[in-house]
Amino acid sequence: MSLPWQERDLIAELKETWRITRLSAWRAVIEFYEADDLTYAASIAYYALLSMFPFALIIVSILGSVTADEDTRQKVLMFVLRYFPGQFDFITMQLDAFRQNPIRLGVGSGILLVWGALGVFGAISTAVNHAWGVEKTRSFWGHRVFSFLMLLTAGLMLMIGLLGATAAQIISARWFAGVSENFPALRIMQGYLIRNVLLFLPAFVFGLIYYFVPNVKVLVKDVWLGALITGLLWDACFTGFSWFIRDVSRFSRIHGSIATVIVFLIWVYSSAVILLWGVEFTASYSKMRRDMRAAGAESNG
């Protein structure tokens, strides 16, 4: 029994998508090695270390302006730190110091603080455009403005974390607990949403980077698969890395008092490697789909 032509076309398209996905994954590995992306990953890790504390101070300042509830602030910070392995004590210690000893910043100091926090976003933008092979790059000030927009996006993600913390307080309230007892489906939905938000938020962030950062036209349908695969790879790397560094004392024997900083650099470097592989995958996937669409248009014409 023959299948309807719609189903045959769907199966053919799925097979072609699977073929392109496999080829794109392999080409991404080759391009990643040949395009010197490891050097760009190292630069992202370096700028992340330099930008981390200015960015952390901005986070603390925003939280202090938006909410006066210390418990909510703590939950938002834990929401952010959830995506770092738990052994990075120096980050939480510095954040605690910022909260306990607030720093008053003038206009000039605030501008310098924001400028310092832009470093890692500028490094990501440069690396992504290099991976895409973009010939016409942004000007110096255009590059800085775009990095500032990325900083604002990170602030928006922080606000989402604040809303999530507020929602968590509502969910944990007694009246909601009573409602969930009468409606068990709400409790199941609660656990499902929490697990999936934590899993797919990295993929969502990767998707934003892959779509908006390249200084070329990118289609959403050419980005979502790469973002999802990269998000899953990052989640697997996070789990494995957290297990690997469960005992930081092993690194202390070699690196001494800066062992935690070294581990932080390794983690950001590993994340940047996954990010840039995803860029190479997305670029290859997009080009192959574009060629496929062009070939289809010629055959139909």
C-alpha positions, 0 to 999 in steps of 0.5 A: 500500500503506497503512502499519500504524497504528503507523507512521502514528502514528509519522510523524504524531508526528514531523511534529508534533514537527518543527512544534513544534520550528520554532515553539519556535525562533522563539518563543524568539527573540522571547521572548529579545528581549522578556524582556530576556535580554540584560541577564541574559546580561550579569549572568552574564558579570559574576558569572562574572568575579567568581566565576572566581578563587574558583572556580579556587582551590576547584578547585586545593584540591580537586585538591590534596586528591584527588590528589598526582600533578601530571600528573593535576592538569594534565590535569584543569585542561586538561579544564576549560580545554578549554571556553574559547578558548585565548587566555585566558592570564590564567586559566592564569597564575593557576591556575599561581600558585595551584599554586605558592603554596598558600594555607591557608584557615581556616573563615571564609576558606573560607566567604567563598571559597565565597560568592564562587564562588556568584555566577555560579550565582546569576545563572544560576538567576535568569536561567533562572527569569526566562526561564521566567516563574516567579512563585514564586521561591526565598527568599534562603537557598533561592536560595543553597542551590540555588546551592551545590548547583550548585557541588557539581554543578560539583565532581562534573563536576570529579571526572568530569574526574579520572576521565577523566584517570586513564582517559586515563593507562590508555589511554596506558599501554604494556600498553593500547597492546599490547592495542589493537594486537591488538584494533583495535576498541579503538583505534577506540572510544577515538577515538570516545568521546573525540570524543563526550564532548567534544561532548556534555558541554556538551549534558549540562550544559545539560540539567542546568540546564534540568531542575533549575534552573527552580522549576517541574515540568519533564519530561526528554522536554521538555528533552533536545531543547533541551539537544542543540540548545543544545549544538550551537549552543555548540560551533559558537560555540566554534569560531567564537569561537576562530577570531575571537580567534586574534590577541588583539593586535587587541583589545590596540590598543583595550583595552590590558592588559585585552584578555584580560579583555574577550575573556573577558567577551565569550565568557561573554556569548556562552555565556550568550546561547546558554544563555538562548536554550535556556531560552526554547526549552525553555520554549516546547517544554515548553508546546506539548507540554503543550498537545498532550498536553492536546488529545490527552487531550480527543480521546480522552476 
